[in-house]
Amino acid sequence: MIQTVVKRDGRIVGFNEQKIMAAIRKAMIHTDKGEDERLLYQITDHIAQRGESQMTVEQIQDAVEMELMKSSRKDVAQKYIAYRHQRSVARKAKTRDVFLDIVNIKNNDVTRENANMNADTPAGMMMKFASETTKPFVDDYLLSEEAREAVEHNYLHIHDKDYYPTKSLTCVQHPLDNILTCGFIAGHGASRPAKRIETASVLACISMECCQNEMHGGQAIPAFDFYLAPYVRLTYIEELKALEDLNGESYKDLYDEPLMDYLKKPLDGLTGKARAQQHAINKTVGRVHQAMEAFIHNMNTIHSRGGNQVVFSSINYGTDTSAEGRCIMREILLSTYEGVGGGETAIFPIQIWKKKRGVNYLPEDRNFDLYQLACKVTARRFFPNFLNLDASFNQDPDWRADDPKRYVHEVATMGCRTRVFENRFGPRTSIGRGNISFSTINIVKLAIECMLEEPDQQKRIDMFFAKLDNLLEITAKQLDDRFQFQKTAFAKQFPLLMKSLWIGADQLKPNDTIESVINQGTLGIGFIGLAECLVALTGKHHGESEESQELGLRIVKYMRQRVNDFCEHYHHNYSVLATPAEGLAGKFTKKDRQKFGSLPGITDRDYYTNSNHVPVYYKCSARHKAEIEAPYHEITRGGHIFYVEIDGDATHNPQVIMSVVDMMDQLNMGYGSVNHNRNRCMDCGYENADDHLERCPKCGSTNIDKLQRITGYLVGTTDRWNSGKLAELNDRVTHIDHGAQDLFSEK
């Protein structure tokens, strides 16, 4: 009697005779004679009772074929065998076509799925070959039947599905102090603890680079200023010691003397220890600046994966008020402002300014000058983005201004928008935690089905919520299934992540599974196309109708409610994510248009609107856009972002950036930034913000590209964008004229 089944990936699951019955029934339906319930039950019972206690999927399918061939229904056997063969042939044909596109470096949505990867290089090709052959394996052998059908019928998208078999996790916020004070082993060499700022900067790069190869998402440093600050002081002491050797005097009393700031000043008129101290400060600032330049340069040039992919990196900073922390922030901002290489804008790391009243937001705050500098840099270089620690849902009662480790109680974000903070199974912090995996549901398709089936609006909405509830159940189960698979990985498979980074991982031995620690992370349920969903349900999106806005909030709040239920049922940190759709933006839409045709305001464009955003083509003020999107931030704790598009050159008007942050503060928004015009010569790297640059004034080239965000990160060339995101880019309208001043006058 069959009791357990060995799946093709090695997992052992309980035997379910319903799967045999379903497969035979499908074959019977496609014959002229139709179903035969008696034979169906007879064959199923025979196989179940006479089979071995444990059998493989292939052995069971072979047994079904044998029993059908011995029966009177040879026609059913032929259909069953043909179906198995057709699935195999279809997979091979699809794989062949995809491979030829990769080989011939065709510019399509497969090769341009990830704009941060160059699929035309040999390493990029190998990565796409692996990716496209792995996804069908996941569909066939790792997904449940209901999850596979949800994916196949365009209701569900499983992010980073090609990494599913590796059991890897999505992303992590690096506790960099562990790396800097203890060092780590990567590959064949060990990195020693840092003793000066240059080493600390390099180790920060190496930490993220090494971990990128162990994960399928991004890497972030939650408190870049706090972590690197001690090495500014050590560098300063090193400079004082060098002066001691030169001058034959002792400056030990200056080693630990508090400093208000590290600012370069002329030595004219200074003598004795005052001169020595200022000289040491000047040298230290120069070294810190070079270290920050090197950090940015390395994060934009070190390839951590195939396809010339640099590390998908983020750094958070802004709340360290020490002289050393301020020095780190000032020099990373100045280095960013100057640009890399030929002066071009750095793509990575994504920089995130942590805005906090009493620390850096008000004119009387200690770090207000650095906040002003951050806005100036954003006006030219897109980064930093702004994380609002004053938002009600980003505050922690344990945060104290006099706590030297207050950053532990501060939210940090990463990548396009991922937020990890709340925790049912450990400390409430961002540090040493990340997203485990996430999947996105297609709420637009649910709404279209309801629109076509039910003319009465209220009944249509009721039907939508019933469909949504079912899809949420499927998605939560799929994420739990993936978690159960991921938790079987051994700590030794992730030598850096599960030794020095993930919270609690330092207690694991190499052959321990990671089960005991990964539940500290989150499982994200994302959504896309709220705007199009609302058009299908009410006729208007939330940017143009208060009624639609009320329904939109009701939908996402319902998702949040169900996510809380899933937390209790599955005992995980589920969260709602405002999905940053890149390749998915066009994928869902293309399939829905094929099925339903071109529906005005729904499928008539090549993309669905990202998450809960107001459509990029809808012309409205920045204030209106903010008021509509703000309420969703509190609900989408898994991650969210707010964007404002500025017309023209913002370089000389950082006040516009400050106005956007003011708007975020007043409307209780969690995270946001500004998009503006930035042209880049692809031949020499020259950049400016002219509205219509046709020829580079530096080298004369006409190979000009606009630097733009694709979701939450920058891309050096739009040649790598897929068709859906290119269509969205062309539709974007501005919300603020570049000459605008304050949007709000009060803080």
C-alpha positions in Angstrom: 0.0 0.0 0.0 1.4 3.4 -1.0 2.0 5.7 2.0 4.5 8.2 0.8 5.7 9.6 -2.5 9.2 10.7 -3.4 9.0 13.8 -5.6 11.6 14.5 -8.2 13.4 17.0 -6.0 13.9 14.4 -3.3 11.1 15.6 -1.0 8.9 13.0 0.6 5.2 13.8 0.8 2.1 11.9 1.8 0.4 9.8 -0.9 -2.7 11.5 -2.3 -4.9 9.2 -4.5 -6.9 12.2 -5.7 -4.0 13.2 -7.9 -4.1 9.9 -9.7 -7.8 10.2 -10.1 -7.5 13.7 -11.5 -4.9 12.7 -14.1 -7.0 9.7 -15.3 -10.2 11.8 -15.4 -8.4 14.4 -17.6 -7.4 11.7 -20.0 -11.0 10.3 -20.1 -12.6 13.6 -20.7 -10.6 14.0 -24.0 -11.8 10.6 -25.4 -15.0 10.0 -27.4 -16.4 7.7 -24.7 -15.9 10.1 -21.9 -15.6 9.3 -18.2 -15.9 5.9 -16.6 -16.2 6.3 -12.9 -16.1 2.6 -12.1 -12.8 2.1 -14.0 -11.4 5.3 -12.6 -11.9 4.1 -9.0 -10.8 0.5 -9.9 -7.4 1.6 -11.3 -6.8 4.1 -8.5 -7.6 1.6 -5.8 -5.5 -1.1 -7.4 -2.4 1.1 -7.7 -2.9 2.5 -4.2 -3.3 -0.9 -2.5 -0.7 -2.9 -4.5 2.0 -0.3 -4.7 5.0 -0.2 -2.4 4.9 1.8 0.8 7.1 4.4 -0.9 7.2 5.2 -4.6 8.5 7.9 -6.9 6.2 10.1 -9.0 7.6 8.4 -12.1 6.9 4.9 -10.8 3.3 5.8 -10.0 2.8 7.4 -13.4 4.2 4.3 -15.1 1.8 2.1 -13.0 -1.1 4.2 -14.2 0.0 3.7 -17.8 0.3 -0.1 -17.3 -3.2 -0.4 -15.7 -4.8 1.7 -18.4 -3.1 -0.4 -21.1 -4.4 -3.6 -19.5 -8.0 -2.2 -19.3 -10.6 -2.1 -22.0 -10.0 1.7 -22.4 -7.0 1.7 -24.6 -8.2 5.1 -25.8 -7.7 6.5 -22.3 -4.2 5.0 -22.1 -3.3 6.7 -25.4 -4.5 10.1 -24.2 -2.7 9.7 -20.9 0.6 8.7 -22.6 0.2 11.5 -25.2 -0.4 14.1 -22.6 2.8 13.2 -20.7 4.7 13.2 -24.0 3.2 16.5 -25.0 4.2 18.2 -21.8 7.8 17.0 -22.3 7.9 18.1 -26.0 6.3 21.5 -25.2 8.9 22.2 -22.5 11.7 21.2 -24.9 10.3 23.4 -27.7 9.9 26.4 -25.5 13.4 25.9 -24.1 14.8 25.7 -27.6 13.2 29.0 -28.7 14.3 30.8 -25.6 17.8 29.5 -25.9 18.0 30.7 -29.5 16.9 34.2 -28.5 19.7 34.2 -25.9 22.3 32.8 -28.3 21.3 35.4 -31.0 21.3 38.2 -28.3 17.8 39.3 -29.3 16.4 42.2 -27.4 13.2 40.9 -25.9 11.5 40.5 -22.5 13.3 37.3 -21.7 16.8 38.7 -22.2 15.8 42.1 -20.7 13.9 40.7 -17.7 16.4 42.3 -15.3 17.8 45.7 -16.4 20.7 45.3 -14.0 22.1 42.4 -16.0 23.7 42.3 -19.4 22.4 39.1 -20.9 24.5 39.6 -24.0 27.9 38.7 -22.4 29.0 35.1 -22.1 28.4 35.1 -18.3 25.1 36.7 -18.8 24.1 34.1 -21.4 25.0 31.3 -19.0 23.0 32.9 -16.3 19.9 33.2 -18.6 20.4 29.6 -19.8 20.3 28.4 -16.2 17.4 30.6 -15.3 15.1 29.6 -18.2 15.7 25.9 -17.7 15.3 26.0 -13.9 11.8 27.7 -14.0 10.0 24.7 -15.7 11.7 22.4 -13.2 10.2 24.4 -10.4 6.8 24.4 -12.0 6.8 20.6 -12.5 8.5 19.4 -9.4 8.5 22.0 -6.6 5.1 23.7 -6.8 1.8 22.3 -5.5 -0.8 21.7 -8.2 -2.9 24.7 -7.1 0.1 27.0 -7.1 1.3 25.8 -10.5 -2.2 26.4 -11.9 -2.3 29.9 -10.4 1.0 30.7 -12.1 0.0 29.1 -15.4 -3.2 31.0 -15.5 -1.6 34.4 -14.7 -3.0 34.8 -11.2 0.3 34.5 -9.4 4.0 35.3 -9.9 6.7 33.7 -7.9 9.6 36.1 -7.7 13.1 34.7 -8.3 11.6 31.3 -9.2 14.8 30.3 -10.9 16.6 30.4 -7.5 13.9 28.3 -5.9 15.9 25.0 -6.1 18.9 26.7 -4.4 16.9 27.2 -1.2 18.4 30.7 -1.1 16.8 33.7 0.7 16.0 37.0 -0.8 17.8 39.8 1.1 19.5 40.8 4.3 20.5 43.9 6.3 24.2 43.4 7.2 25.3 43.8 10.8 28.5 45.2 9.5 30.0 45.6 12.9 30.3 41.8 13.1 32.4 41.9 10.0 34.5 44.9 10.9 35.4 43.8 14.4 35.7 40.0 13.9 36.6 39.6 10.2 35.3 36.7 8.2 36.3 33.8 6.0 35.4 34.1 2.3 36.5 31.3 0.0 40.2 30.4 0.6 41.2 33.5 2.5 40.3 35.1 5.8 39.7 38.9 6.2 41.1 40.3 9.4 39.3 42.9 11.5 39.5 46.5 10.3 41.9 49.0 11.9 41.5 52.0 9.6 38.9 53.6 7.4 40.3 52.2 4.1 40.1 48.6 5.4 36.6 49.1 6.8 35.4 50.5 3.5 36.8 47.5 1.6 35.4 45.0 4.0 32.0 46.6 3.6 32.2 46.0 -0.1 33.5 42.4 0.2 30.8 41.6 2.7 28.0 42.6 0.3 29.8 41.1 -2.7 30.3 37.7 -1.1 26.8 37.5 0.3 25.3 38.5 -3.0 26.5 35.1 -4.3 24.6 33.3 -1.5 21.3 35.0 -2.0 18.9 35.9 -4.9 18.0 39.4 -3.7 19.8 42.5 -2.5 22.3 43.4 0.2 22.0 46.4 2.6 23.8 48.1 5.4 21.3 49.4 7.9 23.6 51.9 9.7 26.5 52.8 7.4 27.4 55.9 9.5 27.4 54.2 12.9 29.3 51.1 11.7 32.1 53.1 10.0 32.4 55.9 12.5 34.9 54.2 14.9 37.4 53.8 12.0 37.4 57.5 11.4 38.7 57.9 15.0 41.3 55.1 14.5 42.5 56.8 11.3 42.8 60.1 13.1 44.9 58.5 15.9 47.0 56.9 13.2 47.7 60.3 11.8 48.6 61.7 15.2 51.0 58.8 15.7 52.7 59.6 12.4 53.1 63.2 13.6 54.6 62.0 16.8 57.3 60.1 14.8 57.9 63.2 12.7 57.9 65.8 15.4 59.3 63.7 18.3 56.4 64.8 20.5 53.6 63.0 22.3 50.0 63.7 21.3 48.4 60.9 23.4 46.2 63.4 25.2 44.5 64.1 21.8 43.7 60.5 21.0 40.4 60.4 22.8 39.7 64.1 23.0 36.1 64.8 21.8 35.8 66.6 18.5 32.8 68.6 17.3 33.5 67.8 13.7 36.1 66.7 11.1 36.4 69.7 8.8 39.4 70.6 6.7 40.9 74.0 7.7 44.1 75.9 6.8 47.0 75.5 9.2 48.0 79.2 9.0 48.4 80.7 12.4 48.2 77.4 14.3 51.1 76.1 16.4 51.9 73.3 18.8 49.2 70.7 19.5 46.5 72.8 17.9 48.4 72.6 14.6 49.1 68.9 14.9 45.5 68.2 15.7 44.2 70.2 12.7 46.8 68.6 10.4 45.6 65.1 11.6 42.0 66.1 11.0 42.8 67.3 7.5 44.6 64.1 6.6 41.8 62.0 8.1 39.2 63.8 6.1 41.2 63.2 2.9 41.5 59.5 3.7 37.8 59.2 4.6 36.9 60.9 1.3 39.1 58.5 -0.7 37.7 55.5 1.2 34.1 56.6 0.3 35.2 57.2 -3.3 36.6 53.7 -3.4 33.5 52.2 -1.8 31.2 53.8 -4.4 33.6 52.8 -7.2 33.8 49.2 -6.1 30.1 48.9 -5.7 29.7 50.0 -9.3 32.5 47.9 -10.8 32.8 44.6 -8.9 30.7 41.9 -10.6 29.2 39.5 -8.2 27.2 37.5 -10.6 27.1 36.5 -14.3 25.9 39.1 -16.8 28.1 41.9 -15.5 25.8 42.3 -12.5 27.2 44.5 -9.7 25.9 44.0 -6.2 22.3 45.0 -5.7 23.3 47.2 -2.8 21.8 49.7 -0.4 23.2 51.8 2.5 21.1 53.6 5.2 22.5 56.5 7.2 21.6 59.9 8.7 21.2 59.6 12.4 24.7 59.3 13.9 25.4 62.7 15.4 29.0 61.9 16.4 31.8 63.9 14.7 33.0 60.6 13.2 29.6 59.6 11.9 29.1 63.0 10.5 32.4 62.7 8.7 31.3 59.4 7.1 28.1 60.9 5.9 29.6 64.1 4.6 32.2 62.4 2.5 29.9 59.7 1.1 27.6 62.5 0.0 30.3 64.6 -1.5 31.8 61.6 -3.3 28.3 60.8 -4.7 27.9 64.4 -5.8 31.2 64.4 -7.7 30.3 61.1 -9.5 32.4 58.2 -10.5 34.9 57.6 -13.3 34.3 60.5 -15.8 31.8 62.1 -13.5 28.8 59.9 -14.2 26.1 59.1 -11.6 26.7 56.0 -9.5 24.1 53.4 -10.0 24.8 51.6 -6.7 24.6 51.6 -3.8 21.1 52.9 -3.4 21.6 55.5 -0.7 18.9 56.0 1.9 18.8 59.0 4.2 17.0 58.2 7.5 15.1 61.4 8.4 14.4 61.9 12.1 13.1 64.9 14.0 15.4 66.0 16.7 18.4 64.5 14.8 18.5 65.9 11.2 15.2 67.3 10.0 14.7 70.7 11.8 17.1 73.7 11.4 18.2 73.3 15.1 19.0 69.6 14.7 22.6 68.5 14.9 22.6 66.9 11.4 20.4 69.4 9.6 23.4 70.7 7.6 24.0 67.1 6.3 20.3 66.8 5.5 20.6 69.9 3.4 23.6 68.4 1.7 21.7 65.1 1.1 18.9 67.1 -0.7 21.5 68.8 -2.8 23.0 65.5 -3.8 19.6 64.0 -4.6 18.8 67.0 -6.8 21.8 66.0 -9.0 22.3 62.3 -8.5 18.9 60.8 -7.7 20.2 59.4 -4.4 19.8 59.4 -1.4 16.2 58.4 -1.1 14.4 59.4 2.1 13.2 57.0 4.8 10.8 58.7 7.3 11.6 57.5 10.8 9.0 59.8 12.1 6.1 57.9 10.4 3.9 56.4 13.0 4.6 52.8 11.8 8.4 53.4 11.7 8.8 54.5 15.3 10.1 52.3 18.1 9.4 53.1 21.8 12.8 51.7 22.7 14.6 54.4 20.6 16.5 57.0 22.7 18.6 59.9 21.4 21.3 59.1 24.0 21.6 55.4 23.1 24.9 54.8 21.3 23.2 51.8 19.6 19.9 53.5 18.8 20.3 52.4 15.2 19.2 48.9 16.4 15.7 50.4 16.9 15.6 52.2 13.6 13.9 51.0 10.5 16.2 50.4 7.5 15.1 49.6 4.0 16.8 48.2 0.9 16.6 47.7 -2.8 13.5 48.9 -4.5 11.6 49.3 -1.3 11.9 46.1 0.9 11.1 46.9 4.6 11.7 44.4 7.4 11.0 45.6 11.0 8.2 43.9 12.9 9.0 40.4 14.2 6.9 37.8 15.9 9.8 35.5 16.7 12.6 37.8 17.9 13.7 41.4 18.3 11.9 44.2 16.5 14.7 45.4 14.3 15.9 45.5 10.7 19.5 44.3 11.5 20.5 40.7 10.6 17.1 40.1 9.0 15.6 40.2 5.5 12.9 38.9 3.3 12.9 35.1 2.9 10.8 35.1 -0.3 7.8 36.8 -1.9 5.1 36.3 -4.5 2.8 38.7 -6.2 -0.9 38.3 -7.1 -2.6 39.7 -10.2 -5.6 41.5 -8.7 -6.3 43.0 -12.1 -7.3 39.7 -13.6 -9.6 39.0 -10.7 -11.3 42.3 -11.3 -11.6 41.8 -15.0 -13.3 38.5 -14.5 -15.7 40.1 -12.1 -16.4 43.0 -14.5 -17.2 40.6 -17.3 -19.3 38.2 -15.2 -21.4 40.7 -13.0 -22.9 44.0 -14.3 -24.1 45.1 -10.8 -21.2 47.0 -9.2 -21.8 45.9 -5.6 -22.2 42.3 -6.5 -19.1 42.6 -8.7 -17.1 43.9 -5.7 -18.4 41.2 -3.5 -17.4 38.6 -6.1 -13.9 40.2 -6.3 -13.3 39.9 -2.5 -14.3 36.2 -2.7 -11.8 35.6 -5.5 -9.2 37.6 -3.7 -9.6 35.6 -0.6 -9.1 32.3 -2.4 -6.0 33.6 -4.2 -4.5 34.9 -1.0 -4.9 31.5 0.6 -3.1 29.9 -2.4 -0.3 32.4 -2.2 0.2 32.0 1.6 0.3 28.3 1.2 2.8 28.6 -1.7 5.1 30.8 0.4 4.9 28.3 3.3 5.7 25.4 0.9 8.8 27.4 -0.2 9.7 28.1 3.4 9.5 24.4 4.2 11.9 23.7 1.3 14.3 26.5 2.2 14.6 25.5 5.8 16.1 22.2 4.9 19.3 23.9 3.6 22.5 23.5 5.7 24.3 26.4 7.2 27.4 25.5 5.2 25.6 26.3 2.0 25.7 30.0 3.0 29.1 30.4 4.6 28.9 34.2 5.2 25.1 34.7 5.6 24.6 31.8 8.1 27.8 32.6 10.0 28.1 36.3 10.4 25.0 38.1 9.1 21.6 36.5 9.8 20.3 37.0 13.3 21.0 33.9 15.4 23.1 32.2 12.7 26.3 32.4 14.8 24.9 29.5 16.9 24.6 27.2 13.9 27.2 24.5 13.0 28.0 23.8 9.4 25.8 20.7 9.1 22.9 22.3 11.0 19.9 23.2 8.9 18.9 26.9 8.8 15.4 26.1 10.1 15.9 27.5 13.6 16.8 31.0 12.4 15.2 31.9 9.1 11.7 32.5 10.6 13.1 35.8 11.8 12.7 37.0 8.2 9.5 37.8 6.3 7.3 36.2 3.6 5.9 38.9 1.4 2.5 38.8 -0.4 2.7 41.5 -3.1 0.1 43.0 -5.5 0.3 44.8 -8.8 -2.1 47.1 -10.7 -4.4 48.5 -8.0 -5.2 51.3 -10.4 -6.3 49.0 -13.3 -8.1 46.8 -10.8 -10.2 49.7 -9.6 -11.0 50.8 -13.2 -12.4 47.3 -13.8 -14.5 47.4 -10.6 -15.7 51.0 -10.6 -14.7 52.6 -13.9 -12.1 54.9 -12.4 -8.8 54.6 -10.6 -8.0 55.9 -7.2 -6.3 59.0 -8.4 -9.5 60.3 -10.1 -12.2 59.1 -7.8 -12.8 59.2 -4.0 -15.1 56.2 -4.3 -12.3 54.2 -6.0 -9.8 55.4 -3.4 -12.1 54.1 -0.6 -12.3 50.7 -2.4 -8.6 50.6 -3.0 -7.9 51.1 0.7 -10.5 48.5 1.6 -8.8 46.0 -0.8 -5.3 46.5 0.6 -6.6 46.6 4.2 -8.3 43.3 3.6 -5.0 41.8 2.3 -3.4 43.1 5.5 -6.1 41.5 7.6 -5.7 38.1 5.9 -1.9 38.4 6.1 -2.3 38.7 9.9 -4.4 35.6 9.8 -1.7 33.7 7.9 0.9 34.8 10.5 -1.2 33.0 13.2 -2.0 30.0 11.1 1.5 29.3 9.6 3.6 30.9 12.3 5.6 33.1 10.0 6.2 36.9 9.6 3.9 37.4 6.6 3.7 41.0 5.3 2.0 42.9 2.5 4.3 44.2 -0.1 3.7 47.0 -2.6 5.4 45.0 -5.4 8.2 46.7 -7.4 7.3 45.2 -10.7 10.0 45.2 -13.4 9.6 42.3 -15.8 6.2 41.5 -14.2 4.8 44.9 -15.1 4.4 43.8 -18.7 4.1 40.0 -18.2 0.8 40.0 -16.4 -0.6 42.6 -18.8 0.4 40.8 -22.0 -1.3 37.5 -21.0 -4.4 39.3 -19.8 -4.7 41.2 -23.0 -4.4 38.0 -25.0 -7.3 36.5 -23.0 -9.6 39.5 -22.6 -8.6 41.9 -25.4 -7.7 45.5 -25.0 -9.8 47.0 -22.3 -9.7 50.8 -21.9 -7.8 51.9 -18.8 -7.0 48.3 -17.9 -5.2 46.3 -20.6 -4.8 49.0 -23.3 -1.2 49.8 -22.2 1.8 47.5 -22.1 2.1 47.4 -18.4 0.1 47.5 -15.1 0.8 50.3 -12.7 3.2 49.4 -9.9 1.4 48.3 -6.7 -0.8 51.1 -5.2 0.7 54.0 -7.2 -1.3 56.5 -9.1 -0.8 55.7 -12.8 2.3 57.3 -14.2 0.3 58.8 -17.1 -2.2 60.5 -14.9 -1.4 64.2 -14.7 -1.9 65.6 -11.2 0.0 67.7 -8.6 2.6 66.2 -6.3 0.3 67.0 -3.4 -2.6 65.0 -4.9 -0.4 62.0 -5.7 1.0 62.0 -2.2 -2.4 62.3 -0.5 -3.7 59.3 -2.5 -0.7 57.1 -2.0 0.2 58.0 1.6 -2.5 55.9 3.4 -1.2 52.7 1.7 2.3 53.0 3.4 1.0 52.1 6.8 -0.7 49.0 5.4 2.1 47.7 3.2 4.7 46.9 5.9 6.6 44.6 3.6 7.8 47.6 1.6 6.5 50.7 -0.3 7.8 53.8 -2.0 6.5 57.2 -3.2 7.9 59.0 -6.2 7.6 62.5 -7.6 8.6 63.4 -11.1 10.2 66.7 -11.6 10.4 68.5 -14.9 13.9 69.6 -15.9 17.1 70.2 -14.0 16.8 70.0 -10.2 20.5 70.4 -9.6 20.3 74.1 -8.5 17.0 73.7 -6.6 17.4 71.3 -3.7 14.6 73.1 -2.0 12.2 71.1 -4.2 13.6 67.9 -2.7 13.1 69.3 0.8 9.5 70.1 -0.1 8.9 66.5 -1.1 10.3 65.3 2.2 8.1 67.8 4.0 5.1 66.3 2.2 6.1 62.8 3.3 6.4 64.1 6.9 3.0 65.7 6.9 1.2 62.8 5.3 2.8 60.1 7.4 4.6 58.4 4.5 7.3 55.9 5.0 9.7 56.1 2.1 10.1 58.1 -1.0 12.3 60.0 -3.5 12.3 62.2 -6.6 12.8 61.5 -10.3 14.2 64.1 -12.6 16.0 64.6 -15.9 19.6 63.4 -16.3 21.2 62.8 -19.7 24.2 60.6 -20.1 26.6 60.2 -23.0 27.2 56.5 -23.5 30.5 57.1 -25.1 32.3 59.4 -22.7 30.1 59.4 -19.7 29.3 63.2 -19.8 26.1 64.1 -18.0 23.8 67.1 -17.9 20.1 67.8 -17.4 19.1 69.5 -20.7 15.6 68.8 -21.7 16.4 67.7 -25.3 20.1 66.8 -25.5 20.9 65.4 -29.0 24.7 65.7 -29.2 27.2 65.4 -26.4 29.0 68.8 -25.9 32.1 67.0 -24.6 32.8 64.4 -27.3 30.2 65.1 -30.0 28.6 61.7 -29.8 24.9 61.3 -30.5 24.7 58.2 -28.4 22.8 59.8 -25.6 20.6 58.0 -23.0 18.5 59.2 -20.1 19.4 58.0 -16.7 16.2 56.8 -15.0 14.9 54.6 -12.2 13.3 51.4 -13.4 11.6 50.5 -10.1 13.6 51.7 -7.2 17.1 51.5 -8.6 18.9 53.3 -11.4 20.0 51.8 -14.7 22.9 53.1 -16.8 21.1 52.6 -20.1 17.4 52.1 -21.1 18.6 49.6 -23.7 18.3 46.9 -21.0 14.7 47.8 -20.1 12.0 45.4 -21.1 9.1 46.5 -23.4 6.6 47.0 -20.5 8.9 49.3 -18.5 9.9 51.2 -21.6 6.2 51.8 -22.3 5.8 53.0 -18.8 8.8 55.3 -19.0 7.4 56.9 -22.1 4.1 57.5 -20.4 5.5 59.2 -17.2 4.3 62.8 -16.6 5.8 65.3 -14.2 4.2 66.4 -10.9 6.4 69.4 -10.1 7.8 72.1 -12.4 11.5 72.5 -11.8 11.1 76.1 -10.9 8.7 75.3 -8.0 9.8 76.3 -4.5 8.4 75.0 -1.2 5.3 72.8 -1.5 4.8 73.5 2.2 6.1 76.3 4.3 5.8 74.7 7.8 7.5 71.6 9.3 
